Amino acid sequence: MTNRSTTSIDAGDPAYWRDRQRAFRLIRDADLALQRQKEAPLYLHGGYDADGNVIAIENLAPEDDLIAAVRAIEADPTAVGILAAQGRTRIGWCPVDAVIRDLDGTARFAEDPARDPLWGPDTD
């Protein structure tokens, strides 16, 4: 069974709207980091070796930025709640573990073979 805390909605409270704005900004930052990661080159030019061959350097910065953005989402309970309400368990290829834990056991998340006890190694 999933234990969820219920937060009160006070639309007249400026702190409520600041919290929601921060959470949506974190989600948007993660979406933008995913887009940058998709568009970034896989390798960077690192110069030439003694034989004149190009030294390729793997470009890991966009992936690191995406992982950092997802960790920032996981640290914010409002952002986790928003993604859980939307049923978004990942940003691109990067899973949001806090949302997965929040949705684990609910009907919306039952299609994931890794979390569903009815799926086993001998089932299709």
N, C-alpha and C positions, 0 to 999 in steps of 0.2 A: 504494500500500500504506500502511496506517495503522501508525504506530509507536506502540505503547502501552507504558507502563511498568507493571510489575507491582509492586504494593505488597504487603508481607507483612501478614498478619492475625495479630495477637497479641492474642487476646481477654483475656489476663491483664494487659495493659498499660493502665493508666489513661489514658495519653496517647492511645492509639488510640480509646478511647471518648469522650474529650473532643473529639477531632477529628471523629468521626462525629456527635456531638451538635451541634457548631458547624455542620457542613455541613447537617444536617437542619433546624436552626434557620434558616439562610439560605434554604433552599428554602421553608420555611413562611412566612417573612417575605415572600418574593416572592409566594406564593399569597395572603396576606392583603392585600398591596398591590394585587394584581389585583382582589380582591373590593372593596376600598375604591374603586378606580378605576371599577368597574362601577356602584357605588352612588352615587358623588359626582355632584353636579349639573354639567352642562356649562358653565353660566355662573353668575357671581356678580353680585349687585346692586352696582353701583358708584356709585349715587347718581342724581341727575337733572341734565340739562343745562339751559340757559337757557330752552328751550321746554317744559320739564316732561317730556321723554321720559326713559325709563330708560336709564342707561348700563350696558350689559352688559359684564362683564369675563370673558374666557374662563378657566375654571378648569383650569390646567395642572399644579397641584401633585400631584394623584394620579398623573398620567402620569409626572411626573418622579420620584416616589417608586418607581414600578414599575421604571423604567429603572435607577435607582440600585440597587435590590434585585437586578436581573438582573446588573448589573456586579459586585456583591459576590459573586454566585455564580460568575461567570466568573473571579474572582480566587482562588477556592478550588478546588484540584485535587480534593479529596475530594467536594465538592458537584458538580463537573463529572462525576466518575466515577459518582456515584449517579444523576444524571439520564441519563447515557449508558447505564447498566445498565437503567434504566427505559424508555429510548427516547424520552424527553421532550426535544424539541429547542426547545421554546418554552414560555414561561409566558404563557398567554393569547395575545395577539397579538404579544408581544415575543419575538423569536428569541434563543436563547442560543447565541451564535456559537461559544463554546468547545466546547459539546457537539456542534454541527454539524460542527466540524472534527474532533472525536474520532470521530464516527460516519461521516464521509465515506468512501465506498467500501465500506461494509459492506452486507450484504444487507438489514438492517433499515431502511436509509436509502435504498434504491434507488428508492422511489416518488416522491421529490421531483424534479420536472422541472428545477428550477434547478441541481441537483447531478448529475443523471444524464446522462452523455454520449450515451446512446441517444435522449434527447428532444432534439428540435431545433425550430427555429421552424416547420418545415413538417410536424410530426407532431402527432397529437391526443393 
